[in-house]
Amino acid sequence: MNFFDYVIASSFKSWQLVGMELVKAKKLKQGDGIGIFTPSSPSYVHNPEMYEVGKRNLAQLGFNVIEGELTQKRASQGYRSGTPKQRAEEFMGLIENPEVQGLMSTIGGSNSSSMIPYLDFKKIRESRKVICGYSDVTSLHLAILKYSRIKTFYGPALMTWFGDYPNGVMESAQFFWEAVTNTSSPRPLQPFSKWSNHGRDWSNGDWKKIPRNWWDNKGWKVLNSGLIEAPIVVANLNTLMSSAGTPYFPELEGKILLIEEMAAPFSREERSLRQLQLMGVFDKIVGLIFGKPEFPDTEGAPFSLEDLLLEIVGTKSYPIVSQFDCSHTVPMHTIAEETLVTFRAANSYDVDFILKESFVEEV
């Protein structure tokens, strides 16, 4: 019985197995297959060369790239690759394919959530496959975390990370490799030496003709000091808010919350952050991290995004930092959902972030 049948039969609650153990994905190795699925935007139509560059660079990392059915056909329905059912069938086809050990999204978009009623969460759990993506793929991360209880990976998509011309974002590729192959712990995460949010036009070839601009990375900015050890939940803020009121909105009591954005006009950030505050989220969590927004927009405000964040969150006893390197900016760290971490924020840019467990395991 698929998830849609569960909803029809007796609501979401029947699939929430109380006490179901949270499991890790199986570790990957060179030569393993990574299946490419397109859960929302068919961006391979808008920039087919970037898509091919992404495939090449992922293969050069040591993986066998296997395209899902819609992706192989370069299917498009304008803003989406196919119907919700077709997109879910592509995803489940890769889950059931014995030649595929991991899945990675082509890119994000706006409508991955439409797949949720058609996914088979039991099969996803049984597969123990690496599932990686970011941004709009947050919807799938949250639903799979809730109903399959398997750690998925907030990390690079094929086009926007491996497709960076000509060799991808090397640091992102390196940390993705570490995330899906390394079973050792503990491991510290540290800020990258450089970072970039330099967008270049796809339509005229600027994305491959103009070198990316890079800036020195000051590190992760402490907004409130503290020390905590707890599981972390990673989400795109805009997509997280689209899950509010649904049964798959994450359980955040006692968790560290890492949120990040692509476009960040302050008026929309205030609305989203205020909604989280009114929902009681900032009273439930034990740590808060804000990733580097790719395109912040003050909209004329005389204050910073950090000022706005603290205005809404209020006085807390837990650590809060901003400018974290798991976001739409490059490079990015790959982080598995609900991984146990130690998070210490002292002052200025003095931050420790230690992974207390591996993301994957030998099975």
Secondary structure by P-SEA (a helix, b strand, c coil): ccaaaaaacccccccccccccccccccccccbbbbbbbcccccccccaaaaaaaaaaaaaaccccccccccccccccccccccaaaaaaaaaaaaacccccbbbbcccccccccccccccaaaaaaacccccccccaaaaaaaaaacccbbbbcccccccccccccccaaaaaaaaaaaaccccccbbbbbccccccbbbbccccccccccbbbbbbcccccccccccbbbbbbbcaaaaaaacccccccccccbbbbbbbccccaaaaaaaaaaaaaacccccccbbbbccccccccccccccaaaaaaaacccccbbbbccccccccccbbbbccccbbbbbbccccbbbbbccccccccc
